[in-house]
Amino acid sequence: MDNSNRLPVLAASIKTEHDGCLAAMRQSLSHALAAGDMLVEAKSLVGHGEWLPWLAENCPIPKRTAQLYMRLAKHRELIEAKSADVALLTIQAAIELIDHEPTLAERLDDIEAAVEALEAMLTDCRYCRKQLDRVTAALLIYEHGGLLAATSGLADVTTALRKKADLIDNETDRQIVERIPPLMERAFSAVVEVNSLCLVNCDALLTDCGS
């Protein structure tokens, strides 16, 4: 079989598909930035504690992907300043440009996202307890595991900030610093409710075992 004519065709087709792949990857950053801008705006418009439920109900986007889009949008100026041509950047290349030690504002954003995730889980748990008997609700909440995962996620980001307490001392933007007390109050309230819920669930399960 003579492959001399087929190979040049394959080579040209491979190059075309590769170029198309690169073009699509570069265009993806533009779409990600646009989506990030709108996600940031949407978050500012939804009610307190409603961001994650709104996102899940209205946008078929994983939470982490939405957070990535928002992070890229918030760092648009930095990306544009560091890149000769943003149109040629892929999402991964843009991430590498902004990959730096998180600022206080970014750490607070992480804490807020973790608080919202925990608050959403607590809302589900309240509904579960309202609809089901104590033992069934306790078992369902325990088996789901989301509550403990959300609590652990909040603990991780708050611990990370405590290890970087100098960020607070060195922050010159008063509005950023003023975010801390109400955010920490929300975090504390959520953790207190988790502890209370765990005690109630344990009591329900122990009572059921002893009956």
Beta strands, then each sheet from edge to edge (+ up, - down):
end
